[in-house]
Amino acid sequence: MKPRALVLLLTLAGCAAPASHLALAPEHTAIPALAVSKTANVQPLAIDRWWTLLGDPALERLVDEALARNADLEIALGRVHEAQATLDVVRAAQSPTLDAQARNGRSKQSAVGATPLPPGIARETSSHRFSLEAGYDVDLWGRFSSGTKAARNQLLATEWARTAIEWSLTARVAETYFELAAVDRQIAVSQAMRASRSRNVEVRRREHDAGAGSEFDLRRAEAELTSTDATVASLGRSRAALEHTMLLLLGRTPGEIATGELRRVMLDEARPLSTVLPQGAAAELLVRRPDLRQSEAELAAANYSIDAARAATLPSVRLTGSLGSDARSMSDLFTGPAAIWSLFATVTQPLIDGGKLKARVREEQARAEQALASYRKAVAGAVLDVREAYETLDLTAQGFEAQRARVASLERARSLAALGYDNGALSQLDLLDAERNLYQAQLDQVSAYRDQLLGQIAAFKALGGGYTPANTGSSL
């Protein structure tokens, strides 16, 4: 693993983190060399907008629409704004405070109280006071700075979480798009088969009515026709469910859902498909993944929260002061004799709090342990995703080639069965079996071609493609 990639995968913020911070062991951050797909072409590709590499303008429009309108992305953006406000609140604790106070009052003292007023002193008096009250908490142990760093990293984690939704959304839109395109193609294949079987039923019916054919042959032909109808209906249900999924991903309004349409291109399994991968070692590519960056920031935030909780157990120092004027008459307010001021330094050390502060430290340590485990899981999951994606590219390519060879063989078998049936050498059952096998193989070939496309999408996603890095971290 290259040093630069290792640095990007470390969880510690800054040049050197405190020794108390939790971090992954080297064996958990080292990304092994993975065997690249044998069938994919490795090229110097930019995969930030990988879907444009698939050459489908309709898909590009749908992805752009989803990125602009998806509800989950809008929710995530709201969380980013909330985290930014939280950071502002925490950061403000490090700043001095200044309050203006104004007070006007009138009071009356008792004539028979414990301390009677001297003769001639009015029992009713007025008071007027105006002052500026300043305060500042000295950050001796880094309590406030650590809290700010924790909030800043939490904001970064929230931004990466939004990016992770964007990253996942692009893949889901593309996957749903090609699944729809595949179902459209399978419906077209099924309708063509239905037309052929419908013609066969008419032939068998005419033969039966003329006494030249048996009812058995007629009913068997009808069963083949209704079987195709059932397949078309099942595919139609799948298409409807996929369309509903796509409409939600696109973030369309109820009115648009009711009246809108999803433009797409039917899958063409005869179109040559060459899978591609970007150049670079897995370690260099994986650091792009938003889920890893999110876990990294969450662990850093948890570590700084431990520092802030520990600092809260130590003495705190607060400086306060005031400057103003106090007088019984409004005319005397702001005059020299009415001036007042004060300056205090207060040191506070918690002594008995029922163990609350220490429990707070343990609480933050437990959260950091969870964040560490989550980050470890994310790194391992990313490696597995890439490994599986590379293997899937090869296996789906092999599967499609096998299906294509199968279709070619069954097309020839169907032609031979038709020729044999016309010459009386083969039975109608032989012809029906050949047609049935060819029909299923054609459906399977479409599925195999779709699986290749889904494998390409999975590879791009596993390597961290599908978002715009420039949009992340802009508010820090």
C-alpha positions as CSV (number, residue, x, y, z in Angstrom):
1,M,0.0,0.0,0.0
2,K,1.3,3.4,-0.9
3,P,2.1,5.9,1.9
4,R,-0.3,8.5,0.6
5,A,-3.2,6.0,0.5
6,L,-2.3,4.9,4.0
7,V,-2.4,8.5,5.3
8,L,-5.8,9.0,3.8
9,L,-7.1,5.8,5.5
10,L,-5.9,6.7,9.0
11,T,-8.5,8.0,11.3
12,L,-6.5,10.4,13.3
13,A,-7.1,14.1,12.7
14,G,-4.2,16.4,12.3
15,C,-0.5,15.5,12.2
16,A,-0.5,13.6,15.5
17,A,-3.4,12.7,17.6
18,P,-3.3,12.4,21.4
19,A,-2.3,9.0,22.7
20,S,-5.7,8.5,24.2
21,H,-7.4,8.5,20.8
22,L,-8.6,5.2,19.4
23,A,-7.3,4.2,16.0
24,L,-7.3,1.2,13.8
25,A,-4.4,-1.2,13.9
26,P,-2.2,-1.3,10.7
27,E,-3.5,-4.7,9.8
28,H,-7.0,-3.2,9.5
29,T,-6.0,-0.2,7.4
30,A,-3.6,-2.0,5.0
31,I,-5.5,-2.6,1.7
32,P,-4.2,-5.7,0.0
33,A,-3.4,-5.9,-3.8
34,L,-6.5,-7.3,-5.5
35,A,-6.6,-9.2,-8.7
36,V,-8.2,-7.0,-11.3
37,S,-10.9,-8.4,-13.5
38,K,-9.5,-10.3,-16.5
39,T,-12.3,-9.4,-18.8
40,A,-12.4,-5.6,-18.1
41,N,-10.4,-3.0,-19.9
42,V,-8.3,-0.9,-17.5
43,Q,-8.2,2.7,-18.7
44,P,-7.4,6.1,-17.3
45,L,-11.0,6.9,-16.5
46,A,-12.6,9.6,-14.4
47,I,-15.5,7.9,-12.6
48,D,-17.1,10.8,-10.7
49,R,-19.9,10.6,-13.3
50,W,-19.4,7.0,-14.3
51,W,-22.9,6.6,-15.8
52,T,-21.9,8.8,-18.7
53,L,-19.5,6.1,-19.7
54,L,-22.4,3.8,-20.5
55,G,-23.4,5.8,-23.5
56,D,-27.1,6.1,-22.7
57,P,-28.5,9.7,-22.8
58,A,-31.8,8.6,-21.2
59,L,-30.0,7.2,-18.2
60,E,-27.9,10.4,-17.8
61,R,-31.1,12.5,-17.7
62,L,-32.7,10.3,-15.1
63,V,-29.6,10.3,-12.9
64,D,-29.4,14.1,-13.1
65,E,-33.0,14.3,-12.2
66,A,-32.6,12.1,-9.2
67,L,-29.6,14.1,-7.9
68,A,-31.6,17.3,-8.2
69,R,-34.9,16.1,-6.7
70,N,-34.5,12.9,-4.6
71,A,-36.2,13.3,-1.2
72,D,-33.5,11.3,0.7
73,L,-30.8,13.7,-0.5
74,E,-32.9,16.7,0.6
75,I,-33.3,15.1,4.1
76,A,-29.5,14.6,4.2
77,L,-28.9,18.2,3.2
78,G,-31.1,19.3,6.1
79,R,-29.0,17.2,8.4
80,V,-25.9,18.9,7.1
81,H,-27.4,22.3,7.8
82,E,-28.3,21.1,11.3
83,A,-24.8,19.9,11.9
84,Q,-23.4,23.3,10.7
85,A,-25.7,25.1,13.2
86,T,-24.5,22.7,16.0
87,L,-20.9,23.5,15.2
88,D,-21.7,27.3,15.3
89,V,-23.3,26.8,18.7
90,V,-20.3,24.8,20.1
91,R,-17.8,27.2,18.6
92,A,-19.5,30.2,20.1
93,A,-18.7,28.8,23.6
94,Q,-15.1,29.8,23.0
95,S,-16.0,33.4,22.4
96,P,-16.4,36.1,25.1
97,T,-19.9,37.2,26.0
98,L,-21.1,40.7,26.5
99,D,-24.6,41.6,27.8
100,A,-26.3,45.0,28.3
101,Q,-28.5,45.3,31.4
102,A,-30.8,48.1,32.2
103,R,-32.9,48.3,35.3
104,N,-35.4,50.8,36.6
105,G,-37.2,50.4,39.9
106,R,-39.0,52.0,42.8
107,S,-39.2,50.6,46.4
108,K,-40.6,51.5,49.8
109,Q,-39.1,50.7,53.1
110,S,-40.9,49.8,56.3
111,A,-41.4,52.6,59.0
112,V,-41.4,50.0,61.8
113,G,-38.7,47.7,60.5
114,A,-35.6,46.5,62.4
115,T,-33.6,49.4,61.1
116,P,-35.7,52.5,61.0
117,L,-34.8,55.3,58.6
118,P,-33.4,58.6,60.0
119,P,-35.7,61.5,60.1
120,G,-36.1,63.3,56.8
121,I,-35.2,60.3,54.6
122,A,-37.9,59.4,52.2
123,R,-39.2,55.9,52.6
124,E,-39.9,55.6,48.9
125,T,-36.9,55.7,46.6
126,S,-36.2,55.1,42.9
127,S,-33.2,53.4,41.4
128,H,-31.7,53.4,37.9
129,R,-29.0,51.1,36.7
130,F,-27.3,50.4,33.4
131,S,-24.3,48.1,32.9
132,L,-22.3,46.0,30.4
133,E,-21.6,42.5,31.7
134,A,-18.7,40.6,30.1
135,G,-17.7,37.0,30.6
136,Y,-15.1,34.6,29.3
137,D,-14.4,30.9,30.0
138,V,-10.7,30.2,29.8
139,D,-10.1,27.0,27.9
140,L,-7.3,25.8,30.1
141,W,-7.6,22.1,29.3
142,G,-9.0,22.2,25.7
143,R,-12.6,21.5,26.7
144,F,-14.1,24.0,24.3
145,S,-11.5,23.5,21.5
146,S,-12.0,19.7,21.7
147,G,-15.8,20.2,21.6
148,T,-15.4,22.4,18.6
149,K,-13.2,19.8,16.8
150,A,-15.7,17.1,17.6
151,A,-18.5,19.1,16.2
152,R,-16.5,20.0,13.1
153,N,-15.7,16.4,12.4
154,Q,-19.3,15.5,13.0
155,L,-20.3,18.1,10.4
156,L,-17.8,16.5,8.1
157,A,-19.3,13.1,8.8
158,T,-22.7,14.4,8.1
159,E,-21.6,15.9,4.8
160,W,-20.0,12.6,3.8
161,A,-23.2,10.8,4.8
162,R,-25.1,13.0,2.4
163,T,-22.5,12.2,-0.2
164,A,-22.8,8.5,0.5
165,I,-26.6,8.8,-0.2
166,E,-25.7,10.5,-3.5
167,W,-23.1,7.8,-4.2
168,S,-25.7,5.0,-3.6
169,L,-28.5,6.8,-5.4
170,T,-26.6,7.0,-8.7
171,A,-26.1,3.2,-8.6
172,R,-29.7,2.5,-7.6
173,V,-31.0,4.6,-10.5
174,A,-28.8,2.9,-13.0
175,E,-29.6,-0.5,-11.7
176,T,-33.3,0.1,-11.8
177,Y,-33.0,1.6,-15.3
178,F,-31.3,-1.5,-16.7
179,E,-33.6,-3.8,-14.9
180,L,-36.5,-2.0,-16.5
181,A,-34.8,-2.1,-19.9
182,A,-34.2,-5.8,-19.5
183,V,-37.9,-6.4,-18.6
184,D,-39.0,-4.4,-21.6
185,R,-36.8,-6.6,-23.8
186,Q,-38.1,-9.8,-22.2
187,I,-41.7,-8.7,-22.7
188,A,-40.9,-8.0,-26.4
189,V,-39.4,-11.5,-26.7
190,S,-42.4,-13.0,-25.0
191,Q,-44.9,-11.1,-27.2
192,A,-43.1,-12.4,-30.3
193,M,-43.3,-15.9,-28.9
194,R,-46.9,-15.3,-28.1
195,A,-47.7,-14.3,-31.7
196,S,-46.0,-17.5,-32.9
197,R,-47.9,-19.7,-30.5
198,S,-51.1,-17.9,-31.3
199,R,-50.6,-18.8,-35.0
200,N,-49.9,-22.4,-34.0
201,V,-53.1,-22.6,-32.0
202,E,-55.1,-21.4,-35.1
203,V,-53.4,-24.0,-37.2
204,R,-54.1,-26.8,-34.7
205,R,-57.7,-25.5,-34.4
206,R,-58.3,-25.6,-38.2
207,E,-56.8,-29.1,-38.3
208,H,-59.0,-30.3,-35.5
209,D,-62.1,-28.8,-37.0
210,A,-61.3,-30.5,-40.3
211,G,-60.7,-33.8,-38.6
212,A,-57.1,-33.9,-39.5
213,G,-55.7,-33.2,-36.1
214,S,-56.3,-34.4,-32.5
215,E,-57.8,-32.4,-29.7
216,F,-54.7,-33.3,-27.7
217,D,-52.5,-31.3,-30.0
218,L,-54.9,-28.4,-29.9
219,R,-55.1,-28.3,-26.1
220,R,-51.3,-28.6,-25.8
221,A,-50.8,-25.7,-28.2
222,E,-53.3,-23.7,-26.2
223,A,-51.4,-24.5,-23.0
224,E,-48.2,-23.2,-24.5
225,L,-50.0,-20.0,-25.5
226,T,-51.5,-19.4,-22.0
227,S,-48.1,-20.2,-20.5
228,T,-46.7,-17.3,-22.5
229,D,-49.6,-15.1,-21.4
230,A,-48.7,-15.9,-17.8
231,T,-45.1,-15.0,-18.4
232,V,-46.0,-11.7,-20.0
233,A,-48.3,-10.9,-17.0
234,S,-45.5,-11.7,-14.5
235,L,-43.0,-9.5,-16.4
236,G,-45.6,-6.7,-16.5
237,R,-45.9,-6.8,-12.7
238,S,-42.1,-6.6,-12.4
239,R,-42.1,-3.7,-14.8
240,A,-44.7,-1.8,-12.8
241,A,-42.8,-2.4,-9.5
242,L,-39.6,-1.2,-11.1
243,E,-41.3,1.9,-12.5
244,H,-42.7,2.7,-9.1
245,T,-39.2,2.4,-7.6
246,M,-37.7,4.6,-10.2
247,L,-40.3,7.3,-9.7
248,L,-39.6,7.5,-6.0
249,L,-35.8,7.6,-6.7
250,L,-36.4,10.5,-9.0
251,G,-38.3,12.5,-6.4
252,R,-41.3,13.2,-8.6
253,T,-44.5,14.8,-7.3
254,P,-47.7,12.8,-6.9
255,G,-49.1,14.6,-10.0
256,E,-46.0,13.7,-12.0
257,I,-46.2,10.1,-10.8
258,A,-49.8,9.9,-12.0
259,T,-49.2,11.4,-15.4
260,G,-45.5,11.2,-16.1
261,E,-43.6,8.6,-18.1
262,L,-40.1,7.1,-17.8
263,R,-38.3,7.3,-21.1
264,R,-35.8,4.6,-21.6
265,V,-34.1,2.5,-24.3
266,M,-34.9,-1.2,-24.5
267,L,-32.0,-3.5,-23.7
268,D,-30.3,-4.9,-26.8
269,E,-28.4,-8.0,-25.9
270,A,-26.8,-8.0,-29.4
271,R,-25.0,-4.8,-28.7
272,P,-21.3,-5.4,-27.9
273,L,-20.5,-4.7,-24.2
274,S,-17.0,-4.1,-23.0
275,T,-16.6,-3.5,-19.3
276,V,-14.0,-1.0,-18.1
277,L,-12.2,-0.1,-14.9
278,P,-10.2,2.9,-13.9
279,Q,-6.4,2.7,-13.5
280,G,-5.0,2.7,-10.0
281,A,-4.4,0.3,-7.1
282,A,-7.4,-0.6,-4.9
283,A,-5.9,1.3,-2.0
284,E,-5.8,4.5,-4.0
285,L,-9.3,4.1,-5.4
286,L,-11.0,3.0,-2.1
287,V,-10.2,6.2,-0.3
288,R,-12.7,7.9,-2.6
289,R,-15.6,6.0,-1.0
290,P,-17.9,8.3,1.0
291,D,-18.8,5.6,3.5
292,L,-15.1,5.3,4.5
293,R,-14.7,9.0,4.8
294,Q,-17.8,9.2,6.9
295,S,-16.7,6.5,9.3
296,E,-13.3,8.2,9.5
297,A,-14.8,11.6,10.5
298,E,-17.2,9.9,13.0
299,L,-14.3,8.3,14.7
300,A,-12.4,11.5,14.9
301,A,-15.4,13.3,16.3
302,A,-15.8,10.5,19.0
303,N,-12.1,10.9,20.0
304,Y,-12.4,14.6,20.4
305,S,-15.5,14.1,22.4
306,I,-13.5,12.0,24.9
307,D,-11.0,14.9,25.2
308,A,-13.8,17.4,25.9
309,A,-15.4,15.1,28.5
310,R,-12.1,14.6,30.3
311,A,-11.4,18.3,30.4
312,A,-14.8,18.8,32.0
313,T,-13.6,16.9,35.1
314,L,-10.7,19.5,35.6
315,P,-10.9,22.9,37.2
316,S,-12.5,25.6,35.1
317,V,-11.8,29.4,35.1
318,R,-14.3,32.0,34.3
319,L,-13.5,35.7,34.0
320,T,-16.3,38.2,34.5
321,G,-16.5,41.9,34.7
322,S,-19.0,44.8,34.5
323,L,-19.0,48.5,33.8
324,G,-21.9,50.8,34.2
325,S,-23.8,53.4,36.2
326,D,-26.1,53.3,39.2
327,A,-28.1,56.2,40.5
328,R,-31.4,57.1,42.3
329,S,-32.2,59.8,39.9
330,M,-32.2,59.5,36.1
331,S,-30.4,62.9,35.9
332,D,-27.4,61.4,37.9
333,L,-27.2,58.3,35.7
334,F,-23.9,58.2,33.6
335,T,-22.3,60.9,35.8
336,G,-18.9,60.3,37.3
337,P,-20.1,59.7,40.9
338,A,-22.6,57.1,39.6
339,A,-20.0,54.9,37.8
340,I,-19.6,51.3,38.9
341,W,-17.3,48.5,37.8
342,S,-16.3,45.0,38.9
343,L,-13.8,42.3,37.8
344,F,-13.8,38.7,39.1
345,A,-11.9,35.5,38.3
346,T,-13.8,32.4,39.4
347,V,-12.2,28.9,39.6
348,T,-14.5,25.9,39.9
349,Q,-13.6,22.3,40.6
350,P,-16.3,19.7,40.7
351,L,-16.1,17.8,43.9
352,I,-19.2,15.7,44.4
353,D,-21.5,15.2,41.4
354,G,-22.5,11.6,41.9
355,G,-20.0,10.4,39.3
356,K,-21.7,12.2,36.4
357,L,-18.6,13.6,34.8
358,K,-16.6,10.4,35.0
359,A,-19.6,8.5,33.6
360,R,-19.7,11.1,30.8
361,V,-16.1,10.2,29.9
362,R,-16.9,6.5,29.9
363,E,-19.9,7.2,27.7
364,E,-17.8,9.0,25.1
365,Q,-15.2,6.2,25.2
366,A,-17.9,3.7,24.5
367,R,-19.1,5.7,21.6
368,A,-15.5,5.9,20.2
369,E,-15.2,2.1,20.5
370,Q,-18.4,1.8,18.5
371,A,-17.1,4.2,15.9
372,L,-13.8,2.3,15.7
373,A,-15.6,-1.0,15.1
374,S,-17.8,0.7,12.5
375,Y,-14.8,2.1,10.7
376,R,-13.1,-1.3,10.8
377,K,-16.2,-2.9,9.3
378,A,-16.4,-0.2,6.6
379,V,-12.8,-0.8,5.5
380,A,-13.3,-4.6,5.4
381,G,-16.6,-4.1,3.6
382,A,-15.0,-1.9,1.0
383,V,-12.3,-4.4,0.2
384,L,-14.9,-7.2,-0.1
385,D,-17.0,-5.0,-2.4
386,V,-14.1,-4.4,-4.8
387,R,-13.1,-8.1,-4.7
388,E,-16.7,-9.2,-5.4
389,A,-17.1,-6.6,-8.1
390,Y,-14.0,-7.8,-9.9
391,E,-15.1,-11.4,-9.7
392,T,-18.6,-10.5,-10.8
393,L,-17.3,-8.8,-14.0
394,D,-15.6,-12.0,-15.0
395,L,-18.4,-14.4,-14.0
396,T,-21.1,-12.3,-15.7
397,A,-19.0,-12.1,-18.9
398,Q,-18.6,-15.9,-18.8
399,G,-22.3,-16.4,-18.1
400,F,-23.4,-14.1,-21.0
401,E,-21.0,-15.9,-23.5
402,A,-22.5,-19.2,-22.4
403,Q,-26.1,-18.0,-22.8
404,R,-25.3,-16.6,-26.2
405,A,-23.8,-19.9,-27.3
406,R,-26.8,-21.7,-25.9
407,V,-29.3,-19.4,-27.8
408,A,-27.3,-20.0,-31.1
409,S,-27.5,-23.8,-30.6
410,L,-31.2,-23.8,-29.7
411,E,-32.0,-21.5,-32.7
412,R,-30.4,-24.2,-34.9
413,A,-32.2,-26.9,-33.0
414,R,-35.5,-25.1,-33.5
415,S,-34.8,-24.8,-37.3
416,L,-34.0,-28.5,-37.5
417,A,-37.1,-29.4,-35.5
418,A,-39.3,-27.3,-37.8
419,L,-37.7,-28.9,-40.9
420,G,-38.1,-32.4,-39.4
421,Y,-41.7,-31.7,-38.4
422,D,-42.6,-30.5,-41.9
423,N,-41.0,-33.6,-43.4
424,G,-42.7,-35.9,-40.9
425,A,-39.4,-37.0,-39.3
426,L,-40.2,-35.3,-35.9
427,S,-43.3,-34.9,-33.9
428,Q,-45.1,-31.7,-32.9
429,L,-43.9,-32.4,-29.4
430,D,-40.3,-32.2,-30.6
431,L,-41.0,-28.9,-32.2
432,L,-42.7,-27.5,-29.1
433,D,-39.8,-28.6,-26.9
434,A,-37.4,-26.9,-29.2
435,E,-39.4,-23.6,-29.2
436,R,-39.9,-23.7,-25.5
437,N,-36.2,-24.2,-24.8
438,L,-35.3,-21.4,-27.2
439,Y,-37.8,-19.0,-25.7
440,Q,-36.4,-19.6,-22.2
441,A,-32.8,-19.3,-23.4
442,Q,-33.7,-16.0,-25.0
443,L,-35.1,-14.7,-21.7
444,D,-32.0,-16.0,-19.9
445,Q,-29.7,-14.3,-22.4
446,V,-31.4,-10.9,-21.7
447,S,-30.9,-11.5,-18.0
448,A,-27.2,-12.4,-18.5
449,Y,-26.7,-9.2,-20.5
450,R,-28.4,-7.2,-17.7
451,D,-26.2,-8.9,-15.1
452,Q,-23.1,-7.7,-17.0
453,L,-24.4,-4.1,-16.8
454,L,-25.2,-4.5,-13.1
455,G,-21.7,-5.8,-12.5
456,Q,-20.2,-2.8,-14.2
457,I,-22.3,-0.5,-12.0
458,A,-21.3,-2.4,-8.9
459,A,-17.6,-2.1,-9.9
460,F,-17.9,1.7,-10.3
461,K,-19.7,2.0,-7.0
462,A,-17.3,-0.2,-5.1
463,L,-14.4,2.0,-6.3
464,G,-16.1,5.2,-5.0
465,G,-17.5,6.6,-8.1
466,G,-20.8,8.5,-8.3
467,Y,-20.5,11.8,-6.6
468,T,-18.7,15.2,-7.0
469,P,-15.9,15.5,-4.4
470,A,-15.8,19.3,-4.8
471,N,-19.2,19.5,-3.1
472,T,-18.0,17.9,0.1
473,G,-16.4,19.8,3.0
474,S,-17.1,23.2,1.5
475,S,-18.7,24.5,4.7
476,L,-15.7,23.7,6.9
